[in-house]
């Protein structure tokens, strides 16, 4: 399986598990230069083809 196929499958799995409207809570961000505080809550708007949700 190539990298693009793995990414496509990951994005599809995330879309199934986290449909639009799903509430989420941030646990940690790691070394992001502009971190969001742990415990911040939000709502999933969509999952894009790069398996990024916003």
C-alpha positions as CSV (number, residue, x, y, z in Angstrom):
1,X,0.0,0.0,0.0
2,X,1.4,3.4,-1.0
3,X,1.5,6.6,1.1
4,X,-1.5,8.1,-0.8
5,X,-3.7,5.1,-0.2
6,X,-2.8,5.0,3.5
7,X,-3.7,8.7,3.7
8,X,-7.0,8.2,1.8
9,X,-8.0,5.3,4.2
10,X,-7.0,7.4,7.3
11,X,-9.2,10.3,6.0
12,X,-12.1,8.0,5.4
13,X,-11.8,6.4,8.8
14,X,-11.7,9.9,10.5
15,X,-14.8,11.0,8.5
16,X,-16.6,7.9,9.7
17,X,-15.5,8.3,13.4
18,X,-15.8,12.1,13.5
19,X,-18.6,13.3,11.3
20,X,-19.4,17.1,11.1
21,X,-20.9,18.3,14.4
22,X,-18.9,15.9,16.6
23,X,-17.7,17.6,19.8
24,X,-14.0,17.1,20.6
25,X,-11.6,18.1,23.4
26,X,-7.9,18.8,22.9
27,X,-5.5,16.7,25.1
28,X,-2.2,18.1,23.9
29,X,-0.5,19.8,20.9
30,X,3.1,18.9,21.4
31,X,5.6,21.6,20.2
32,X,3.3,23.8,18.2
33,X,4.6,27.4,18.1
34,X,1.1,28.8,19.0
35,X,-0.3,26.1,21.3
36,X,-4.0,25.9,22.2
37,X,-4.5,25.1,25.9
38,X,-5.3,21.5,26.8
39,X,-8.9,21.0,27.6
40,X,-10.1,23.3,24.8
41,X,-13.3,22.0,23.2
42,X,-14.5,22.4,19.7
43,X,-16.8,21.0,17.0
44,X,-15.6,19.1,13.9
45,X,-16.6,21.0,10.8
46,X,-15.1,18.6,8.2
47,X,-12.2,16.2,7.6
48,X,-10.2,17.0,4.4
49,X,-8.4,14.6,2.1
50,X,-5.1,15.1,4.1
51,X,-6.9,13.7,7.1
52,X,-6.9,17.0,8.8
53,X,-10.1,18.0,10.7
54,X,-11.2,21.5,11.4
